[in-house]
């Protein structure tokens, strides 16, 4: 085998591994589960949101205090969602993506 074929095989193997890792966390995000291939990096004081960082993506587990909750209604105390964003996207973007929440 030539060097070119070996490098090409390594490149495609890396792409397949990344796609598998990302797809696994994406499916877990859609099913409201914690990520497998990410590391928790930050916890926010907005109700308990957490940021997890994976390879080229962020996984946010968002939990904020429900602004519509009052003593008179049965609305949930917290709003929760899970969002995957590209690297370098902030929690503000994730909250907006999750439930149009502007902070």
N, C-alpha and C positions, 0 to 999 in steps of 0.2 A: 504494500500500500504506500502511496505517496504521502508526503507531508500535507499536501493540500486536502486530500481525502480525510486524513486523520483530524485536521483542524476543522473541517466541515462537519465531521461526525461529532466532535466535541461541542461545536457551536450549536448544532441542532439538539444535542442532548441537554445542554443548559437551557435552551428555549423550552423544551418539553418539561423539564423539571420545574422551571418557573411557572409555566402555564398550569401545571398540576397543583402546585402550592397555592397559587392565586385562586384557582377555581375552587379548591377545597375551602378556603377562607370565605370566598364569595357565597358559596352555598350555605356555609354556617351562618353568615351574616343574614341571609334571607330567611333562615330558620330561627333567628334570634338566639344564637348560641355563641359562646366565646370562641375566639380564633385559636387555631392550633399552631400556625406558623408565624406568629407575631409575638413581640415582647412588649409587656406593659411598660410604658415610659412615663405616663403622667396621669394624675387624678385631679379633677377640677372641683372647685367649691361651689358648684352651681346646682347641686343636688346629688352629685356622685358620678358625673361623667368620667369616662376613662379613655385614654388614647393608647393604642397599641401600634407598634411600628413593624411592618413587614418589609420585604425586599421590594422597594419601589412603590409602596402603598402604605396608607394609614388606615387603621380600623378603629372607628370611634364607637364606643358604647355610651350613648347619650342618655342621661337621666337628669331632667330639670324639674323644678317645682312648677306645677301647673298654674299659670296666671289666671285661669278661669275658675279655679277652685274657691268656693266660698262655703260658709257654714250652712247656707240655704240650699245648696245643690249636692248632688251625688257624684260630681265629677271626680276622677281619680286625683290623688294628691300629687303624683309625679307623672310626667310624660316620658316615655322611654322609646328608644329606637336604636338600631345599629346601622352604621353607614361606612362604606369603604370609599376612600378618596385617594387621589394621587398624592405622592410625597409633596410636602411643602404647602398643603392646603390646611387652613386653620380649622379650629373647632367651630368658629362662626359660620364657615361655609358648610360644615357638616350639619350644624343645627338648622341652617336654612334649607339644606337639602332634605333633612329628615321631616320637618314639619313647618316650614316657612316661618321660622322663629328668628326675629331680628333682635339682636342685643345691642 
